[in-house]
Amino acid sequence: MYVGIARLEFHLPLCHSLKEKRQILRRLIERVRAQFKVSVGEVDHQDLWQRTAIGVALVGSDHAHVERM
């Protein structure tokens, strides 16, 4: 079993509220999940308007496939 993980940090300068941030983040997470078939979630900076971090995880039985993703 192979596990691939990534942590991505983003600066969202045009967000002026948590509501705006959540709308952007929801679309981003849905697109990443749909395109790459991975688990995605916000992992840090939940209370900041213009900053976020998302975690991405993938588990597979083939090392080459996990590495490509």
C-alpha positions in Angstrom: 0.0 0.0 0.0 1.3 3.5 -0.9 0.1 6.8 0.4 0.6 10.2 -1.3 0.0 13.4 0.6 0.3 17.1 -0.1 -0.3 20.3 1.8 -1.1 23.4 -0.3 -1.2 26.9 1.1 -3.1 29.7 -0.7 -3.4 33.4 -0.3 -6.8 34.8 -1.3 -6.3 38.6 -1.5 -9.8 39.3 -2.9 -11.7 37.7 0.0 -13.3 40.1 2.4 -15.2 37.6 4.6 -15.2 34.0 5.7 -18.3 33.4 3.6 -16.5 34.5 0.4 -13.5 32.3 1.3 -15.7 29.2 1.9 -17.4 29.7 -1.5 -14.0 29.8 -3.3 -12.7 26.9 -1.2 -15.7 24.7 -1.8 -15.4 25.1 -5.6 -11.7 24.4 -5.5 -12.1 21.3 -3.3 -14.9 19.9 -5.5 -12.8 20.4 -8.7 -9.7 18.7 -7.2 -11.8 15.8 -6.0 -13.5 15.3 -9.3 -10.4 15.7 -11.5 -7.9 13.6 -9.4 -10.1 11.3 -7.4 -8.4 12.1 -4.1 -9.4 13.1 -0.6 -9.3 16.9 0.0 -10.0 19.1 3.0 -9.1 22.4 4.6 -6.5 21.7 7.3 -5.4 25.1 8.6 -6.3 28.8 8.8 -10.0 28.2 9.1 -10.6 31.5 10.9 -8.6 33.7 8.5 -10.3 35.4 5.6 -7.4 35.6 3.1 -5.4 32.5 3.9 -6.1 28.8 3.7 -4.3 25.4 3.6 -5.7 22.3 2.1 -4.6 18.7 2.5 -4.7 16.2 -0.3 -4.4 12.4 0.2 -4.3 9.4 -2.0 -4.0 5.7 -1.2 -3.1 3.1 -3.8 -1.6 -0.3 -4.4 0.6 0.8 -7.3 3.6 3.1 -6.5 3.8 4.5 -10.0 0.1 5.5 -10.0 0.4 7.3 -6.6 3.6 9.0 -7.8 1.9 10.3 -11.0 -1.0 11.7 -9.2 
